[in-house]
Amino acid sequence: MQNEFAPAAQVPPAQPEAPLAWWRASWFSVRPGAQVPPLLRDLAASRGGVMNTHQDTTTDPVLAACSWTGRAPEESLPELGELLSQQAEPGEFAFVVGPAAAPGPKAIAFDVDSTLIEQEVIELLAERAGKREQVAEVTAAAMRGELDFAESLRARVKTLEGLPESVLEETAGSITPTTGAREFIAFATARGHAVGAVSGGFTRVLTPHAEEWGLTDTLANGLGVEDGRLTGAVEGEIVTAETKRDFCLRLGGPETTARVAVGDGANDVLMVQAADLGVAFCAKPVLAEAAHLRLEVRHLGALAAIVNLNPTPPAAAGA
């Protein structure tokens, strides 16, 4: 008798699993009494998002915020981000993918004028020379990208010639940090992240606040002083867009797993583009178009929801 055997069934080769990417959805609002949208909360949880609540009741206005962090196949994330964004009011939601969404040590670099603080320092100084309006027009044009920043800065500083050196200390004492700035810096640095400030403004105004606010590193322009009066010249190399980019890329050192840059004007474009997450904060159109994310809620505490500030390295967190 002849034995006949059916040919073995052909088993298709196993398909490799789609790589998983970190995602982070965040909701934030300064509207009085605002609460996280229930549909957003439920939908994010159904997609595996682990929820954290972020609330800052010490600021005015009060910030209410939540975040959800998860991992999913990378190709599914654009659809997930769009679906989640539809559950929130415009301007109160962000969706981040990649290193800034993952746990691990971060480096966050801030522009200073009109970002980390509410004012433009050069305008405060020019006011003491009776030329604020003239300087403000030049500043606005430079921040829109219509003028070369270095040349415009030299022209603006020239208007300060002859002012007593004491105006630098007086001006430093009059600046106002943006709502949520000090709270965010304290929150991030307490978890081991590097937070720096790089400014087209001036060292003598920024430095007094660096230790008070707990900044990791700072860089700004020098002002010439002679016989107790401003010379009307910039001292040393000018902080350009390239300088800001390089500051961001070295902040935090080699152990940093993600770099975040936050700014508002044309001089911040290169820094924002070079970062893993570039944030346009209440920004001019030229920067808003270049950034990965636009933040229009004027409360820097929202960044604690947008960026994953869990310092645990990704491998230890299950990456």
The 8 nearest C-alpha neighbors of each residue, nearest first, counted from 0:
[[1, 2, 3, 4, 5, 6, 7, 8],
 [2, 0, 3, 4, 5, 6, 7, 8],
 [3, 1, 0, 4, 5, 6, 7, 8],
 [2, 4, 1, 5, 6, 0, 7, 8],
 [3, 5, 6, 2, 7, 1, 8, 0],
 [6, 4, 7, 3, 8, 2, 9, 1],
 [5, 7, 4, 8, 9, 3, 10, 2],
 [8, 6, 9, 5, 4, 10, 3, 11],
 [9, 7, 10, 6, 5, 11, 4, 12],
 [8, 10, 7, 11, 6, 12, 5, 13],
 [9, 11, 8, 12, 13, 7, 14, 6],
 [12, 10, 9, 13, 14, 8, 15, 7],
 [11, 13, 14, 10, 9, 15, 16, 8],
 [14, 12, 11, 15, 10, 16, 9, 17],
 [13, 15, 12, 16, 11, 17, 10, 18],
 [16, 14, 17, 13, 18, 12, 19, 72],
 [15, 17, 18, 14, 19, 72, 13, 71],
 [16, 18, 72, 19, 15, 73, 74, 71],
 [19, 17, 72, 16, 20, 73, 71, 15],
 [18, 20, 72, 71, 70, 73, 17, 21],
 [19, 21, 70, 73, 71, 72, 97, 22],
 [22, 20, 70, 97, 101, 100, 69, 96],
 [23, 21, 96, 100, 69, 95, 68, 70],
 [22, 24, 68, 100, 95, 67, 94, 96],
 [23, 25, 94, 67, 66, 93, 95, 68],
 [26, 24, 66, 93, 305, 92, 65, 304],
 [25, 27, 92, 65, 64, 91, 66, 93],
 [28, 26, 64, 91, 63, 301, 92, 65],
 [27, 29, 63, 30, 91, 62, 64, 33],
 [28, 30, 62, 61, 60, 31, 63, 27],
 [29, 31, 33, 28, 32, 62, 60, 61],
 [32, 30, 33, 29, 61, 60, 28, 62],
 [31, 33, 30, 34, 29, 63, 28, 61],
 [34, 32, 30, 31, 28, 35, 63, 29],
 [35, 33, 36, 32, 63, 28, 64, 37],
 [34, 36, 37, 33, 40, 26, 65, 64],
 [37, 35, 39, 38, 34, 40, 87, 86],
 [38, 36, 40, 39, 41, 35, 42, 34],
 [39, 37, 41, 40, 36, 42, 86, 43],
 [38, 40, 86, 42, 36, 37, 41, 43],
 [41, 39, 37, 43, 38, 42, 44, 36],
 [42, 40, 44, 38, 39, 43, 37, 45],
 [41, 43, 45, 39, 44, 40, 38, 46],
 [42, 44, 46, 48, 40, 45, 41, 39],
 [45, 43, 48, 41, 47, 46, 42, 40],
 [44, 46, 42, 43, 47, 41, 48, 40],
 [47, 45, 43, 44, 48, 42, 69, 71],
 [46, 48, 44, 45, 69, 49, 43, 70],
 [47, 49, 69, 67, 44, 68, 43, 46],
 [50, 48, 67, 68, 69, 47, 44, 51],
 [51, 49, 67, 66, 48, 52, 68, 65],
 [50, 52, 66, 65, 67, 53, 49, 304],
 [51, 53, 65, 64, 66, 54, 50, 304],
 [54, 52, 64, 65, 304, 63, 51, 55],
 [53, 55, 63, 62, 64, 56, 52, 61],
 [56, 54, 62, 57, 61, 58, 63, 53],
 [55, 57, 61, 58, 54, 62, 59, 60],
 [58, 56, 55, 61, 59, 60, 182, 62],
 [59, 57, 61, 60, 56, 55, 179, 178],
 [60, 58, 61, 57, 178, 56, 62, 179],
 [59, 61, 58, 29, 62, 178, 30, 56],
 [60, 62, 56, 59, 58, 55, 29, 63],
 [61, 63, 29, 55, 54, 28, 60, 64],
 [62, 64, 54, 28, 27, 29, 53, 61],
 [65, 63, 27, 53, 26, 54, 52, 28],
 [66, 64, 52, 26, 53, 25, 51, 304],
 [65, 67, 25, 51, 304, 24, 50, 26],
 [66, 68, 50, 48, 49, 24, 23, 51],
 [69, 67, 23, 48, 49, 22, 24, 66],
 [70, 68, 48, 22, 21, 47, 49, 23],
 [69, 71, 21, 20, 19, 22, 72, 68],
 [70, 72, 19, 20, 73, 21, 69, 75],
 [73, 71, 19, 74, 75, 18, 17, 20],
 [72, 74, 20, 75, 76, 19, 71, 18],
 [73, 75, 72, 76, 77, 78, 71, 17],
 [76, 74, 73, 72, 78, 77, 79, 71],
 [75, 77, 79, 78, 73, 74, 80, 72],
 [78, 76, 80, 79, 75, 81, 74, 73],
 [77, 79, 81, 76, 80, 75, 82, 74],
 [80, 78, 76, 82, 77, 81, 83, 75],
 [79, 81, 77, 83, 82, 78, 94, 76],
 [80, 82, 84, 78, 79, 83, 77, 85],
 [83, 81, 79, 80, 85, 84, 78, 86],
 [82, 84, 80, 85, 81, 86, 39, 79],
 [85, 83, 81, 86, 82, 87, 80, 92],
 [84, 86, 83, 82, 87, 81, 88, 39],
 [85, 87, 39, 84, 83, 38, 36, 88],
 [88, 86, 85, 84, 92, 89, 91, 36],
 [87, 89, 91, 90, 86, 92, 85, 84],
 [90, 88, 91, 87, 92, 84, 85, 86],
 [89, 91, 92, 295, 88, 296, 294, 93],
 [92, 90, 27, 26, 89, 88, 28, 87],
 [93, 91, 26, 25, 90, 84, 87, 27],
 [92, 94, 25, 24, 95, 305, 26, 91],
 [93, 95, 24, 23, 80, 25, 96, 92],
 [94, 96, 23, 22, 100, 24, 93, 97],
 [95, 97, 22, 100, 21, 23, 94, 99],
 [96, 98, 100, 21, 99, 20, 101, 22],
 [97, 99, 101, 257, 100, 256, 275, 96],
 [98, 100, 257, 101, 306, 97, 307, 276],
 [101, 99, 307, 23, 22, 98, 97, 96],
 [102, 100, 98, 21, 99, 307, 97, 103],
 [103, 101, 309, 313, 311, 310, 307, 312],
 [102, 104, 312, 310, 311, 313, 256, 309],
 [105, 103, 310, 255, 192, 256, 312, 191],
 [106, 104, 257, 192, 255, 258, 256, 193],
 [105, 107, 193, 258, 251, 194, 250, 192],
 [108, 106, 259, 194, 260, 258, 193, 195],
 [109, 107, 260, 195, 247, 196, 194, 259],
 [110, 108, 196, 261, 260, 111, 195, 262],
 [109, 111, 262, 197, 198, 196, 114, 261],
 [110, 112, 115, 114, 198, 116, 109, 196],
 [111, 113, 119, 114, 116, 118, 115, 110],
 [114, 112, 117, 118, 116, 119, 111, 115],
 [115, 113, 111, 116, 112, 110, 262, 263],
 [114, 116, 111, 177, 176, 180, 112, 113],
 [117, 115, 176, 177, 114, 113, 112, 175],
 [116, 118, 113, 177, 175, 176, 114, 112],
 [117, 119, 113, 116, 112, 120, 174, 175],
 [120, 118, 112, 122, 121, 113, 123, 117],
 [119, 121, 123, 122, 118, 200, 124, 112],
 [122, 120, 124, 123, 119, 125, 200, 155],
 [121, 123, 125, 120, 131, 124, 119, 135],
 [122, 124, 120, 126, 121, 125, 119, 170],
 [123, 125, 121, 122, 126, 127, 120, 170],
 [126, 124, 131, 122, 128, 130, 127, 123],
 [127, 125, 131, 129, 123, 128, 124, 130],
 [126, 128, 125, 124, 129, 123, 130, 162],
 [127, 129, 125, 126, 130, 159, 162, 124],
 [130, 128, 126, 127, 131, 125, 132, 124],
 [131, 129, 125, 133, 128, 126, 132, 134],
 [130, 132, 126, 125, 134, 122, 133, 135],
 [133, 131, 135, 134, 130, 136, 126, 122],
 [132, 134, 130, 131, 136, 135, 137, 125],
 [133, 135, 131, 137, 136, 132, 155, 138],
 [136, 134, 138, 132, 137, 133, 131, 122],
 [135, 137, 139, 134, 138, 133, 140, 132],
 [136, 138, 140, 134, 135, 139, 141, 151],
 [139, 137, 135, 141, 140, 136, 134, 142],
 [138, 140, 142, 136, 141, 137, 135, 143],
 [139, 141, 143, 137, 145, 138, 142, 146],
 [142, 140, 146, 144, 138, 143, 139, 145],
 [141, 143, 264, 265, 139, 144, 140, 138],
 [144, 142, 140, 141, 145, 265, 283, 285],
 [143, 145, 265, 141, 142, 146, 140, 285],
 [144, 146, 140, 141, 143, 147, 142, 265],
 [147, 145, 141, 144, 148, 140, 151, 150],
 [146, 148, 150, 149, 151, 141, 145, 144],
 [147, 149, 151, 150, 141, 146, 152, 266],
 [148, 150, 152, 151, 147, 153, 237, 239],
 [151, 149, 153, 152, 148, 147, 154, 146],
 [150, 152, 154, 148, 153, 149, 147, 155],
 [153, 151, 155, 149, 154, 150, 148, 156],
 [152, 154, 156, 150, 155, 151, 157, 149],
 [155, 153, 151, 157, 152, 156, 150, 158],
 [154, 156, 152, 157, 153, 158, 134, 151],
 [157, 155, 153, 231, 158, 159, 154, 152],
 [156, 158, 231, 154, 155, 159, 160, 232],
 [157, 159, 156, 155, 160, 231, 125, 154],
 [160, 158, 231, 157, 156, 162, 125, 128],
 [159, 161, 231, 230, 229, 158, 157, 162],
 [162, 160, 229, 228, 230, 159, 163, 231],
 [161, 163, 229, 228, 160, 159, 164, 128],
 [164, 162, 228, 165, 166, 227, 229, 161],
 [165, 163, 228, 227, 166, 229, 167, 162],
 [164, 166, 163, 167, 168, 169, 227, 162],
 [167, 165, 169, 164, 168, 170, 163, 162],
 [168, 166, 170, 165, 169, 164, 204, 171],
 [167, 169, 171, 170, 166, 165, 172, 204],
 [168, 170, 166, 172, 167, 171, 165, 173],
 [169, 171, 173, 167, 172, 168, 166, 174],
 [172, 170, 204, 168, 169, 173, 174, 167],
 [171, 173, 169, 170, 174, 168, 204, 175],
 [172, 174, 170, 171, 169, 175, 123, 168],
 [175, 173, 171, 172, 118, 170, 176, 116],
 [174, 176, 116, 117, 177, 173, 118, 172],
 [177, 175, 116, 115, 117, 180, 178, 174],
 [176, 178, 116, 117, 180, 115, 179, 175],
 [179, 177, 298, 180, 299, 176, 58, 297],
 [178, 180, 300, 299, 182, 298, 181, 183],
 [181, 179, 183, 299, 177, 182, 178, 115],
 [182, 180, 184, 183, 179, 212, 185, 176],
 [181, 183, 179, 185, 180, 184, 186, 300],
 [182, 184, 186, 180, 300, 185, 181, 179],
 [185, 183, 181, 187, 186, 182, 188, 180],
 [184, 186, 182, 188, 183, 187, 189, 181],
 [187, 185, 183, 189, 184, 188, 182, 190],
 [188, 186, 184, 190, 189, 192, 185, 183],
 [187, 189, 192, 191, 190, 185, 186, 184],
 [188, 190, 186, 187, 191, 185, 192, 184],
 [191, 189, 188, 187, 192, 310, 186, 308],
 [190, 192, 188, 189, 193, 187, 310, 104],
 [191, 193, 188, 105, 187, 104, 190, 106],
 [192, 194, 106, 251, 215, 188, 107, 105],
 [195, 193, 107, 215, 214, 106, 108, 192],
 [196, 194, 216, 108, 215, 214, 217, 109],
 [195, 197, 109, 217, 108, 110, 111, 198],
 [198, 196, 218, 110, 217, 219, 243, 109],
 [199, 197, 219, 200, 111, 110, 218, 196],
 [198, 200, 238, 219, 220, 201, 239, 197],
 [201, 199, 198, 219, 220, 120, 121, 202],
 [200, 202, 220, 219, 204, 203, 221, 205],
 [201, 203, 219, 205, 204, 220, 206, 221],
 [202, 204, 201, 205, 206, 167, 207, 221],
 [203, 205, 171, 202, 201, 206, 167, 207],
 [206, 204, 202, 208, 207, 203, 201, 209],
 [205, 207, 209, 208, 202, 203, 204, 217],
 [208, 206, 205, 209, 204, 210, 171, 211],
 [209, 207, 211, 206, 210, 205, 212, 204],
 [208, 210, 206, 214, 212, 211, 207, 213],
 [211, 209, 213, 212, 208, 214, 207, 206],
 [210, 212, 208, 209, 213, 207, 214, 181],
 [213, 211, 209, 210, 214, 181, 208, 184],
 [214, 212, 210, 211, 209, 215, 185, 184],
 [215, 213, 209, 195, 194, 216, 212, 210],
 [214, 216, 194, 195, 193, 213, 217, 209],
 [217, 215, 195, 214, 196, 194, 218, 250],
 [218, 216, 196, 197, 195, 219, 215, 209],
 [217, 219, 197, 198, 196, 202, 216, 220],
 [220, 218, 198, 202, 201, 200, 197, 199],
 [221, 219, 201, 202, 237, 200, 238, 199],
 [220, 222, 234, 201, 202, 233, 235, 223],
 [223, 221, 233, 234, 232, 224, 220, 201],
 [222, 224, 234, 230, 232, 229, 233, 221],
 [225, 223, 229, 228, 230, 227, 222, 226],
 [224, 226, 227, 228, 230, 229, 223, 164],
 [227, 225, 228, 224, 229, 164, 163, 230],
 [226, 228, 164, 225, 163, 224, 229, 165],
 [229, 227, 163, 164, 161, 225, 224, 162],
 [230, 228, 224, 160, 161, 162, 231, 223],
 [231, 229, 160, 223, 232, 224, 161, 225],
 [230, 232, 160, 157, 159, 156, 229, 158],
 [233, 231, 223, 230, 157, 156, 234, 222],
 [232, 234, 222, 223, 221, 235, 153, 156],
 [233, 235, 221, 222, 223, 232, 236, 220],
 [236, 234, 221, 237, 233, 220, 222, 223],
 [235, 237, 238, 234, 220, 233, 221, 239],
 [236, 238, 220, 239, 235, 149, 233, 199],
 [239, 237, 242, 199, 220, 219, 236, 243],
 [240, 238, 242, 241, 237, 243, 266, 149],
 [239, 241, 266, 243, 242, 267, 269, 244],
 [242, 240, 244, 239, 243, 245, 269, 270],
 [243, 241, 239, 245, 238, 240, 244, 246],
 [242, 244, 246, 240, 241, 245, 270, 197],
 [243, 245, 270, 241, 247, 242, 246, 269],
 [244, 246, 248, 242, 247, 243, 241, 249],
 [247, 245, 243, 249, 244, 248, 250, 242],
 [246, 248, 244, 250, 245, 108, 249, 243],
 [249, 247, 245, 246, 250, 244, 258, 274],
 [248, 250, 246, 247, 252, 245, 251, 253],
 [251, 249, 247, 252, 248, 106, 246, 193],
 [250, 252, 193, 106, 255, 249, 253, 105],
 [251, 253, 254, 250, 249, 255, 106, 248],
 [254, 252, 255, 251, 249, 256, 250, 248],
 [253, 255, 252, 256, 104, 251, 105, 103],
 [254, 256, 104, 105, 253, 257, 251, 252],
 [257, 255, 104, 103, 105, 254, 98, 258],
 [258, 256, 105, 98, 99, 255, 275, 106],
 [259, 257, 106, 274, 275, 105, 107, 276],
 [258, 260, 107, 276, 274, 277, 275, 106],
 [259, 261, 108, 277, 271, 107, 274, 109],
 [262, 260, 278, 109, 279, 277, 110, 108],
 [263, 261, 110, 279, 267, 280, 114, 109],
 [262, 264, 282, 280, 279, 283, 114, 281],
 [265, 263, 142, 283, 266, 267, 286, 282],
 [264, 266, 142, 144, 267, 268, 143, 286],
 [265, 267, 240, 264, 268, 142, 239, 148],
 [268, 266, 265, 270, 264, 262, 269, 240],
 [267, 269, 271, 265, 270, 286, 266, 272],
 [270, 268, 272, 271, 244, 267, 240, 273],
 [271, 269, 244, 273, 267, 272, 268, 243],
 [270, 272, 277, 260, 268, 274, 269, 273],
 [271, 273, 269, 270, 274, 277, 268, 290],
 [274, 272, 270, 271, 269, 244, 275, 248],
 [275, 273, 276, 258, 259, 271, 277, 272],
 [274, 276, 258, 257, 259, 277, 99, 98],
 [277, 275, 259, 274, 291, 99, 278, 260],
 [276, 278, 271, 260, 290, 291, 274, 259],
 [279, 277, 261, 292, 290, 293, 280, 260],
 [278, 280, 293, 287, 282, 262, 263, 290],
 [279, 281, 294, 282, 263, 262, 278, 295],
 [282, 280, 295, 294, 263, 279, 297, 283],
 [283, 281, 263, 280, 279, 287, 264, 286],
 [282, 284, 264, 285, 286, 263, 143, 287],
 [285, 283, 287, 286, 288, 282, 143, 264],
 [284, 286, 283, 288, 287, 265, 143, 289],
 [287, 285, 289, 288, 284, 268, 264, 283],
 [286, 288, 284, 279, 290, 289, 285, 282],
 [287, 289, 286, 285, 290, 284, 291, 279],
 [290, 288, 286, 287, 268, 272, 285, 291],
 [291, 289, 277, 292, 287, 278, 279, 288],
 [290, 292, 277, 276, 278, 289, 293, 272],
 [291, 293, 278, 290, 279, 277, 294, 276],
 [294, 292, 279, 278, 280, 287, 295, 290],
 [293, 295, 280, 296, 279, 281, 292, 278],
 [294, 296, 281, 297, 90, 280, 293, 282],
 [297, 295, 298, 294, 90, 28, 91, 281],
 [298, 296, 295, 299, 281, 178, 294, 280],
 [297, 299, 178, 179, 300, 296, 301, 177],
 [300, 298, 179, 301, 180, 302, 178, 297],
 [299, 301, 179, 302, 183, 298, 303, 180],
 [302, 300, 299, 303, 304, 298, 27, 305],
 [301, 303, 305, 304, 300, 299, 306, 183],
 [304, 302, 301, 300, 305, 306, 183, 308],
 [303, 305, 302, 66, 301, 25, 306, 65],
 [304, 306, 302, 25, 303, 301, 93, 307],
 [307, 305, 99, 303, 304, 302, 308, 100],
 [306, 308, 100, 309, 102, 101, 99, 305],
 [309, 307, 310, 306, 102, 187, 303, 103],
 [308, 310, 102, 307, 311, 103, 190, 104],
 [311, 309, 103, 104, 102, 308, 312, 190],
 [312, 310, 103, 102, 309, 316, 313, 315],
 [311, 313, 103, 315, 314, 102, 310, 316],
 [314, 312, 316, 318, 102, 315, 103, 317],
 [315, 313, 318, 316, 317, 312, 311, 103],
 [314, 316, 313, 317, 312, 311, 318, 102],
 [317, 315, 313, 314, 318, 311, 312, 102],
 [318, 316, 314, 315, 313, 312, 102, 70],
 [317, 314, 313, 316, 315, 21, 19, 101]]
